[in-house]
């Protein structure tokens, strides 16, 4: 229930329906298999999923999987250039999500973080390795959380005085 509500909210916020319509108008010979609002990064090599500064500055766009390509913002990845694709299911405090990890034959590495969507596992055009993922915390992420908690405690103490 919470997963579907979050997906609907993210889809609305990112304008997924509009992006799909516009994509089909511009590319009438392609079939959209899956589409989601996504935070996306390029990485150096096949990295583990880590909360950190890369995700703060990540590309935010609709990721569209068609029968010919993966398109997200400025990135256009033809399916024939995909060397390896993994879909990692992750859990969080606010429901489940997934991260699509792509390695191309040109040794480019992408990660697309999105809400849980069965369209990705039901499609047949992009062979996926399905895994249970775990998000690790970077040093930056830990420092930001410690500072936020410290400020919250300070604010509460000042309000009580």
C-alpha positions in Angstrom: 0.0 0.0 0.0 2.7 2.5 1.0 4.8 1.5 -1.9 2.1 2.2 -4.5 1.2 5.5 -2.8 4.9 6.6 -2.9 5.2 5.5 -6.5 2.1 7.5 -7.5 3.4 10.6 -5.6 6.9 10.3 -7.3 5.4 9.7 -10.7 3.2 12.8 -10.3 6.1 14.9 -9.0 8.4 14.0 -11.9 5.7 14.2 -14.5 6.1 10.5 -15.6 2.9 10.4 -17.6 3.7 13.6 -19.5 7.3 12.4 -20.2 6.0 9.1 -21.5 3.5 10.8 -23.9 6.2 13.2 -25.1 8.6 10.3 -25.6 6.1 8.4 -27.7 5.4 11.4 -29.9 9.1 11.9 -30.6 9.8 8.1 -30.9 6.6 6.5 -32.4 8.5 3.3 -33.4 9.5 2.4 -29.8 7.5 0.7 -27.1 7.7 1.9 -23.5 8.2 -1.0 -21.2 8.8 0.8 -17.9 9.1 4.4 -16.7 9.8 6.0 -13.3 10.9 9.2 -11.6 14.5 8.6 -10.8 17.6 10.0 -9.2 20.6 8.8 -11.3 24.4 8.9 -11.1 27.3 7.8 -13.1 29.9 5.9 -11.1 33.6 4.8 -11.5 33.2 1.1 -11.9 30.6 -1.2 -10.4 30.2 0.4 -7.0 27.9 -0.6 -4.2 24.9 1.5 -3.5 26.0 4.2 -1.1 24.1 7.2 0.4 26.5 10.1 -0.2 27.2 13.4 -2.0 26.8 11.8 -5.4 23.1 11.3 -4.7 22.7 14.9 -3.4 23.9 16.2 -6.7 22.3 13.4 -8.9 20.4 13.9 -12.1 16.7 13.9 -11.4 14.7 12.8 -14.4 12.2 10.2 -15.7 14.0 7.0 -16.7 12.3 5.3 -19.6 13.0 1.8 -20.7 11.9 1.0 -24.3 12.4 -2.0 -26.5 15.5 -0.2 -27.9 17.0 2.0 -25.2 17.2 3.4 -21.7 16.6 7.2 -21.7 17.0 9.4 -18.7 17.6 13.1 -19.0 20.8 13.7 -20.9 21.7 9.9 -21.0 20.7 7.7 -23.9 21.8 4.1 -23.5 21.0 1.8 -26.5 20.1 -1.7 -25.2 22.7 -3.3 -27.5 25.4 -1.4 -25.6 24.4 -2.8 -22.2 26.9 -5.3 -21.0 25.3 -6.0 -17.6 22.1 -4.9 -15.9 21.2 -5.5 -12.2 18.0 -4.6 -10.4 18.5 -4.4 -6.7 15.5 -4.2 -4.4 16.2 -2.0 -1.4 14.1 -1.3 1.7 13.9 1.9 3.7 12.0 3.6 6.4 9.5 4.9 3.8 8.9 1.7 1.8 10.7 -0.3 -0.8 12.6 1.0 -3.8 14.9 -0.3 -6.4 18.2 0.6 -8.0 19.0 -0.3 -11.6 22.7 -0.7 -12.1 23.9 -0.6 -15.7 27.3 -1.4 -17.2 27.8 -0.6 -20.8 30.3 -2.2 -23.3 32.1 1.1 -23.2 32.7 0.6 -19.4 30.3 3.4 -18.4 28.5 2.7 -15.1 25.1 4.1 -14.2 22.8 3.8 -11.1 19.1 4.7 -11.3 17.3 4.9 -7.9 13.5 4.7 -8.1 10.4 3.5 -6.4 9.5 -0.2 -6.6 7.9 -1.0 -10.0 7.2 -4.5 -11.2 7.2 -3.3 -14.9 11.0 -3.6 -14.7 11.0 -7.2 -13.8 8.1 -8.1 -16.1 9.7 -6.8 -19.3 11.8 -9.1 -21.5 13.9 -6.6 -23.6 16.6 -5.9 -20.9 18.0 -9.0 -19.3 18.2 -8.3 -15.6 19.9 -9.9 -12.7 17.6 -9.5 -9.7 19.2 -9.1 -6.3 18.4 -7.9 -2.8 20.4 -4.7 -2.3 21.7 -3.0 0.8 22.4 0.8 1.0 25.6 1.7 2.7 26.4 5.1 4.2 29.3 7.3 3.1 31.3 9.3 5.5 29.6 12.5 4.2 26.1 11.0 4.8 27.0 10.0 8.4 28.4 13.5 9.1 25.2 15.2 7.8 23.0 12.9 9.9 25.1 13.6 13.1 24.9 17.4 12.5 21.2 17.2 11.9 20.5 15.3 15.1 22.8 17.5 17.1 21.0 20.6 15.8 17.6 19.1 16.6 18.8 18.4 20.1 20.1 21.9 20.5 16.9 23.3 19.1 14.8 21.3 21.5 16.9 22.3 24.5 16.6 26.0 23.5 12.8 25.6 23.2 12.5 24.1 26.7 14.5 26.9 28.4 
